[in-house]
Amino acid sequence: MAKKLILGGGLAVLIVVIVSWYGVKTLMKAVPEEQRSETVLRGNVEIKVVENGVIEPLKKVDVKSKVGGRVNKLLVEEGQVVQAGQALAITDPEEIDTQVAALRAQLQGTEARLASARKNSNYQQSQTTTNIDAVRQNAESAKARLDIAEAEAKVQPKLTDQNIQIAEANLESARSNLKALQDNENLMVESTHPNAVVTAQTAFDQAKAQADNANRNLTRQRQLLAKGYVAQQAVDSAETDTGVALSHMREVKDRLDRIERTNKLEENNLRNQIAASKSQVHQLEVALEESRTNVTPLTKKSELASAKAAYLQALAQLASARSGKTQDAMRTDDIKAAEAEVSQIQNQLNTNLIHKHDTTLNSPMTGVVTKRYVEEGEIVTSAIGAFNAGTSIFQISDLATMLIKININEVDIPKVKVGLLTEVSLDSVKGNIFPAVVRKVATSALGSEAGGQGGGGGGQGVVRFPVEIRVNKTDKRLKPGMSARCAIIVARRTNVLRVPTNCVHSEGGKSYVMLVTSAMKDGKSVETATKREVVTGLKGDDSIEIISGLKEKDRVRPNPFTGPARKTIDINMGPGGGG
């Protein structure tokens, strides 16, 4: 009984195996290619270039601060809409406020020195003009006396009362001139020169104190930098302040030395004039006394010689007085130096006031905050520094116009032109097409990409060209960073007769199809394929436009497969076996 069961089970299994083998072999047999046909229908024929890319805004800006330092407050968040000029963040202004206060104090000191230099210059010019006028009058008087002496020496007339009056007038003029010179000396020695020295010495002491203070601040900032308490910008600013203070101290010291030398020169010059004036007074006193006595030819000769000497002396004094113009020029130079110092400090103050304004970071454009790079309390570097590009704080994007950047294979790039219609689809918004256009086509390639998609065999690189696609309309569903599929419509024919591309073949420059017709034979429908010439239009990616030669609903047979032989699977012998 058991043997019968085993024999019956084995027979059943054998029957199942035989049935399965015939079923698989039947399924594996390919339907003959010539038995298939395609129907001529109306539709669209298109040539597309398809690539994937990432959505990004057409315009986006990384916002950086012009001033480095600690971020005190962030005023906006990611995703927030901001307007052009709106405040975005505030950096710590304490250090800049300190610099502004120090520069304002320096500016007040330099403006005071400028005012003093102008007063001294005006006084010097006034004194020079007065001295020249007085000495010129003396020279004119001496010339007049010389002319009279020469005339009297020729005729040797007796001295008249008129001559005595002239001698007395000359003596009185010389005495007045002597008194004026002595008064100038007293004013110069007791007031003008001491005041100038005191002013210059005070300026030097102040400049030296500022230089010492700046040097101490530099040392302190370096120590704080070494401990990490301050930024490098604080040390750079302290070094600049120290250099300015030392330069200013040297300029003030040079001015003090120049004033002392000038004072000595002016005092010696004035003393020489006083000595000459005293000598003149003495000579005129002697001449007046002699004029009151009898006049002799010898006396006239003596008077003539004295008049000549007095005239020559007056000319020398006039030349000496005119040399005071040099002192006027030196005073003018002092004014120019003081004005330059005021201008320098004012420019530094203006620069720091601009930096103070820049501690508030404003949006350069209207848009949406798409990124925030820092947190409150972090240290940022300036965007206008010489050693780095600065720290980005926010990214502002204009989401009104979006674009997709793609890289097109060099094989397809000749087809792509600016302005071509593009259909954009997103994995995140399935079933929706967003119309777009080609905005820009690069004129040079990115280079080779080893193993890139669409490349040739053998691992050769693919040369690609950057292309920008602009989405026509704003859509809130389009967000930066999304992946997008871009189909660039190179050519399109709508609602035309079309057949699959594998149904048309060319012979002798003409196009043909195998038209399938049906006829009844022996009560059965028999299909016949007839070669027919057709006129084709646009050859699309998967179909060809038929202009003439076919009509809608006609059927055509695909071209025979001309590729390598297809392998079959034989149940008994394996792949490629017989049977």
PyMOL commands that set and color helices and strands:
alter all, ss='L'
color gray80, all
select helices_A, chain A and resi 2-28+33-35+94-155+161-227+232-291+297-322+324-358+413-415+501-503
alter helices_A, ss='H'
color red, helices_A
select strands_A, chain A and resi 38-39+41-64+69-74+81-82+87-91+360-362+367-372+379-380+392-409+421-426+434-441+447-449+462-471+483-500+505-507+510-521+524-539+543-548+555-557+569-570+574-575
alter strands_A, ss='S'
color yellow, strands_A
deselect
rebuild
show_as cartoon
